[in-house]
Amino acid sequence: MKSLKKEIKITNHFVERYYERIFRETPPRMAGRSLGFKMKKINKVIDDIAIKISSRDMSNLLFLKNCKHARLPFENNQIILKEGALVTILN
């Protein structure tokens, strides 16, 4: 799963929405936090995606990373990619 972390930018907004919509927890406030705190939360999200996403969907995610805008299915949600960054996750 290191390739996901290296090849796709993960926005603070994505992490907050992932906590809210997938983990069903109060989202962490990412703005103004230390780099260590942010990396801990990002790694938790990446590890969870690695467990839940199929290899085909992971290939599609990495293939579409250079698209201007893409929507990918993820469980009962959609991951929104924009210019190589995970922007948000929709219900």
Stockholm file with secondary structure:
# STOCKHOLM 1.0

chainA/1-91         MKSLKKEIKITNHFVERYYERIFRETPPRMAGRSLGFKMKKINKVIDDIAIKISSRDMSNLLFLKNCKHARLPFENNQIILKEGALVTILN
#=GR chainA/1-91 SS CHHHHHHSEECHHHHHHHHHHTSCSCCCCCTTCCHHHHHHHHHHHHHHHHHHSCHHHHHHHHHGGGSSEEEEEETTEEEEEETTEEEEEEC
#=GC SS_cons        CHHHHHHSEECHHHHHHHHHHTSCSCCCCCTTCCHHHHHHHHHHHHHHHHHHSCHHHHHHHHHGGGSSEEEEEETTEEEEEETTEEEEEEC
//
